[in-house]
Amino acid sequence: MATAAATSASEPEAESKAGPKADGEEDEVKAARTRRKVLSRAVAAATYKTVGPGWDQQEEGVSESDGDEYAMASSAESSPGEYEWEYDEEEEKNQLEIERLEEQLSINVYDYNCHVDLIRLLRLEGELTKVRMARQKMSEIFPLTEELWLEWLHDEISMAQDGLDREHVYDLFEKAVKDYICPNIWLEYGQYSVGGIGQKGGLEKVRSVFERALSSVGLHMTKGLALWEAYREFESAIVEAARPVAGFLSPFDREQTFDSQLEKVHSLFRRQLAIPLYDMEATFAEYEEWSEDPVPESVIQNYNKALQQLEKYKPYEEALLQAEAPRLSEYQAYIDFEMKIGDPARIQLIFERALVENCLVPDLWIRYSQYLDRQLKVKDLVLSVHNRAVRNCPWTVALWSRYLLAMERHGVDHQVISVTFEKALNAGFIQATDYVEIWQAYLDYLRRRVDFKQDSSKELEELRAAFTRALEYLKQEVEERFNESGDPSCVIMQNWARIEARLCNNMQKARELWDSIMTRGNAKYANMWLEYYNLERAHGDTQHCRKALHRAVQCTSDYPEHVCEVLLTMERTEGSLEDWDTAVQKTETRLARVNEQRMKAAEKEAALVQQEEEKAEQRKRARAEKKALKKKKKTRGPEKRGADEDDEKEWGDDEEEQPSKRRRVENSIPAAGETQNVEVAAGPAGKCATVDVEPPSKQKEKAASLKRDMPKVLHDSSKDSITVFVSNLPYSMQEPDVKLRPLFEACGEVVQIRPIFSNRGDFRGYCYVEFKEEKSALQALEMDRKSVEGRPMFVSPCVDKSKNPDFKVFRYSTSLEKHKLFISGLPFSCTKEELEEICKAHGTVKDLRLVTNRAGKPKGLAYVEYENESQASQAVMKMDGMTIKENVIKVAISNPPQRKVPEKPETRKAPGGPMLLPQTYGARGKGRTQLSLLPRALQRPSAAAPQAENGPAAAPAVAASAATEAPKMSNADFAKLFLRK
């Protein structure tokens, strides 16, 4: 097991909030002492084994048992412990789970979590051989994290028996340090190699490991210190062990004299002090104490320079320490800073540090590999990074394309490149166009290998075979999987035709390819014909050019005028009179037919528009007539009345009812229990009986006093930050403020809940909730879509849209999300838990949302968010077409259509006329009639209407039908009208 220093170094950076002077400083000191003691004893024990029993260890204070302390320290916590195996139900359950995981991996080998679970269970069951095979299989597909590698290494170290086993552990360490930058693994590697110092070349092996470790992570400002100290303590231990036994060293180590060994420790101190690291002051003080001579001036200068650099780097390091993983933005700022300075070693280090926590971010890999391709250009380093990039993000086609280019750029063997391309085809891209891109990259590579000066060669035949295979692959594999063509414009086939025509002088093959292109639905596009025509002009003959243009004139439907013009231009410069006449006749005939078709299409469209307008007008009239009839029935009463009494009642009611409809006020309370008095009522025998009524003037006064008693509660826009708008509540909810208060008080102290009522006292389904603190309002937004009395409650920020017209409340993404799936065709009875159980079999489900309507009823749709794009891609392949409760579902990558943007006022202008007024919609949507059912003579003026001497100004509205026409007024009616003036 690693020493205490390794344990301390393995703690997350975010925990060290105070930099080098954090609260765990005492633990660091203890760790350094423990590491020094362990290294010294390990070196002493190894030296004793090398030189024999001539050295009395007891004089140096080293017991025989101390030689095994490192082995105990490195194996502690690594063994699974002493288990008392009992064949009980839990063990049987583990075995069944192991079998299930193995079966699942046989179906989908790219399931990362399945690998991890299988290794954990095999290790728990003590299946050492199987767990080694499982780890090996996983490491071939995925890069392993630092924790997985350390666990594997500790298990192998505890099982190592002889030199062959030690070599196997060395090989395992070499693989481990290549996946990610891991200071703890390097530290373990160096300490483990100390145990082999007694073997031939053991001393040089240890120094080689430590030197490579310093090259990899020695510049790490927070974790590099442990490696420097471990290396320095090792060399110091060699010095102490070599003092009494210099004459007993083995021949291959005898050349190391005492003075040269001291110089190695001096060199390590000087190298470390020249690098900006945390806790540099303590290292400098230790060097002054250790060195017998004064510290050289050059070392002091380098030390001061490193301190100045440390001050520049501290803001970025502290930002990393204070932020939470994965800290992508902090790392990007750090990378930008290092790129400006331009130190290649430090740039490489910060990229590697960022990728440890952001290994699934393709853009970060692309930026890193691009820097290496253009700046460093070191073959092993460049290819290693490209290989790690595609292992971490295999679903990203850009990384594979860059990998193929890098391999070609550095002269990698053709067989290796071909194998890499095959891996790319099996990576599971999530778009059909991705496969076209990777095929293009590989075909470009094969084309550059061909020597076209030769008529035929092995490379040329391989290129043609690859083109043929690419077309078959796109047709059979890609189109069947995605139900769409990844190459609708036949780009690959066009490239093949150009190569055959320009480089192979094989126009016959090029023409065959273009015939195939045109038969795949491209003959209607003018640009495709012109592309073929240009190829014929460059490498063919005039006859075939003429033939292509004649076909283009007949087939093109998007821009026929353009191809006609090209044909006439060619005949004008190269054709005979007969050719010219033929071309003119064909183009005129074609254009006349096209114009005729366009006119018919325009007439058909105009007829459809007129039909729609007529239907809309009919619906509008029908609604107006229905509304008028309903109004008449309401005003006439349930029984038949006399003509005079009927007229009198109708006009009186309208006069009192209409103004209230025009002046609706939110939160106004109607008079509950108050019945409208009528002047005439029908008796049981159909005769009219009079009842006591209040004069209209008293009714007005009563209504006005009621409005004065109930003041209107207005919304204060200055409190928008602490207020949320709640909508889609049930209209039948009684006392909304009482029922909603306990729900929102869980987010914080509620100041006020303001439900909105209609003028009749009905709850309108929305309200404002005002909190005391802004954080409570932000927390309340998380209650969006929470079910309240069977309906999903909508909670959104309180924003004045008149001042913020661009504000969008819709919180879900409306663009392509490669890690999210859209599922349709679900049975309405399917629950969230049932669907999640199905989706979990194909990856880690981060979120799942069943789509419902405003009433909370399921719509048979769902969105499923996976941990990464690879899992989503695999889930599409496995789940598309699956049957759930007799319903066949469809699964695709989430790519919602563009949301409709409201039309702006300036776009409503007619082509040559004035700007159209926005259409007013009623509560039921479009088609609400704008006709007034109140006679113009009785209409009251609105607040903004101009007032005439004898009443309101004439309104422009006119009745649309006989049903809405007002009956003639009698003298008594006019008298009442003037009396009420």
Phi, psi and omega in degrees: 000152180295156178287179181297332178294319178295321179297318179293321182290337182280352179292146181300149180295330183294341181281341183267074187294331187257019177068219184289343181255039182286177182295337182271026181296322179296323178296323179297320179296315178298322180296319179297319178296316179297318180296319180297317181295315182295315181296318181298315181291325179295317179293320180297318180294319180293322178294322178299318179295331183282314187268352177093189186279009181293340181261120181279105183292332184295330179293332181268004178079024181242117179275164181295330181286341181291337181294340181261006184294323180296318179299321178292319181293323183280341180259348180296146180067356182266331180285147183294352181099176179264109181255141173262100187289127177229129181279084182245190183293325181296318179295320178296321177296320178297320179295318178296321178294322177299316179297321179294317180294320178296321178293320180294322178291331176293335178274314183226098184284350182265017178275100186298311183296329179294320176300313183297316180296321180295316179298318181298315181291319179297321179292324179293325180277354179079019179277080189294319180293317181292322181291327176295318178294320179296319178295320180297317180295318180293320182293336177286334183261316184240149166288140183264149178286168180300320181295317180295320180294316181297320178297317179296314182296319179297320178296318181290323179295320181292336181264351183293132184244317186228191183296324179295318177297322178296319178296323177297320178293321176301315178299322179293320176299319181298322177290323184295320185284355181268341183287304179222168175281114188229095179302323182292324178292320177298319179296317177297320181298313180297317181291324178291323180293337177298327180294341179258019183293337181283347179278168181296127182074013183295321181297315180292329178297315180297314180296323178296318179296315181294321179296318178294324178295319178293323178295327183278310187231012181295336179272357180297116190291334183254332184243354180286337183300321183298323180289318178300315182292321179296317179295316181293321178294325177297312180294323177294322178294324176297319179298312182295323181286335184275346183301304185275348188235030182301330181276354183251008181292155178293159184302321184285348177246359185292335183291346179280100181281166183296320181293318180294329178291321176298322180296329178295319179293317176302316182297320179294319177299314183294318179297318181293319182289346178272000183245134177290111179225154174295148178065035179293328183298319180294322178295318180296317178297322178294323179293318178298321181288323184283321185285136177281334179260159176297152180291129181300152182296323180297323179293320179296319179297314178297324179295314178296323178295319178294324177297320177296319177296323180300322179295327178288325183276340186303318180302322181286322178292320179293326176297321177292321181293327184274336182278167178257150180301145010268359172056041184295314182296322178294319178294322179295320176296320178296318179297317178300319179296315180293325179295327178291322178290317172090017177279113185301320182296317181287325177297315179298320181295315183290327174297315181295321178296319180294324183286340176300320182261346183232044185290346180258018178258101184300324182298326179291319176297319180297317180294320179295310181295326178294320177298315181293321180296323187264336186250297186284311177058032176271121191304304185299318181294314182297311182293326178297316181293318178297319180296317178293326181296314182286338175285327179279321183233066185293343182278356184263111186291330181298324179292320178294318179299317178294325179296315179298319179295319180295320179296318177293321181297327182259014172070036177289149182302144183299322181297321179294319179296319179296319178296319178297320178297320178297323176297322180296321179296331181265008185285340179085060176291156187255002176226147179295325181293337178297322180291325175297319181295317181290325176294320178298318180298317181289321179292324175298319178297315180295324179295323180289344178277344187275136171263101186282359175288336176272145180293323181210143179205166180296321181294322180294318178295323178294322178296315180295320177297323179292320176299316179298316180294322180299315180295319179293320181296315181294327181282316186274310186278308188287312183294325179290326182282318187258355183057030177202159180273130177283347184227066183296330180273004178055049182297318181296318179293324176297317178298320178298317180296321179295319179296317180296322183282313189274322187258332181253356180053039182242077182291333179299313178295322179296320179293322177297320179294320180290327174299319178293323178298316183290329180284354179262030174089012182258000184290343182275355183259128182294322183295329178292317178295321180291328175296316177295319179298317179296324177293320178293322179297324184278325188230359181250219180224170184294325182298315179289329175297314179298317180297318180296318182290324177297319177293324180295320179299322182283329190259331187293134180240345182272311179226068182294330180300324183292313181292328175297319178296320179296319179297314180296322178297317180295316181292331179293328183263333187233340188274164175276177179298321179295319178296320180297314180299318179297317181295317180297315181299316181294316182293319179295317179298315182295316182292325177295319178293321179296317179295322178296317178296321179294321179295319178296318179297321179293319178296318179298318179294320178295321178296319179296319179296317179296320177300315179296320179295318179296317178298319179295321179293322178296316178298323180294317179294319181297319179294322179296316179295319179296319181292320179296318179296319178297321180295320180295316180298322181293320184280331181284333181091174186284339184246163180284136181241170174288161186295313182294315180295324180297314180297317182296318180293318183298313182290323180295316180295318181297323182296324182276332187272323188297315181300326181293329178288328180284330185249072177274136180232130177295147177070007177282139185259124178285166179281099181289137178081354180270127180257147182283126180286140178245151182278326182229134177232149181274134178276178182295334181262012179088356179277155181276136177233137182272146175229165180288131178231157174266145177298153179303325181297322178291324177299317178298315181297322181293318178295320180294320179294326178296319178294324179292327182288330182252092182292147179281133179267113181267152179275132179269109183292343179289346180256021181299327184291337181249015183235142174240152179257123183248125182224181181063031176276156179297135179292337182276003183294126178266135181050066183302322182296325180288320184283329183274337185302311179298330181293317184271343177292344174292341179268342181154181183289126181264125179278315185200144171241121185247091175288150182255128181244156173279175180291347177266358179091010179273140178290131186268005173088008176213163182200171175248136178241116182256128180256170178277328183235152182292325181296330177292321178294320178295322179291328180294333179297336179288350178274006178303138180073010177288137184285128177230111182054041175087000179238143177287123180278130178265123178241121184223161178297151179272103185229133176282107185289341176292331177266338180232073185293338182270004182292132180245128178270336184297119190264355182263153182291143177246018179239179182295129177234106189287343180261008183235141181252149172247121183247130178233163179083015180288146173293145183296338181275356181289126180267167180296321181294320179295316180293322179297323179296323178290317185286331182295339180290348184243007178155184181275117181271114179276325182204148178217131183227120173274130182278130179234163174276186184293339178271001179086008180275141182292147179252005180079017181237156179203153173241131181237122181257123178261173184290327180209175184290328181296315179295320179297320179297316179295322180294324178298314181296323185276328189260338182297124182089002180291150179258125178235113180052048178069008175254130176271117184268157174245134183234132179211163174295137183293118177213075185298150175293160181296134178287143182288133179266132180302140182291132179281154183302322184291342180276356183270005180286137176289162184304331179219014186241187181286168180289135181278142178286146179295140180287138180264128180252147179268192182293337181261008178101211184290160170092005180292128182293145178258007183281141178269132178269004179259132179303145183300328183293336183257358182290138177270144179288145175280176185297327184264356184281143177291142184257128174268172182294318186254024178138191182288158177293155182294133179274148182281349184290138179231142181298140184270342182211171181294333182293334183258358179290141180280140177291158180294146182266144177270173179298324180296325179294316179297324179296317178297322180298315182290327179293329181274358184297000000 
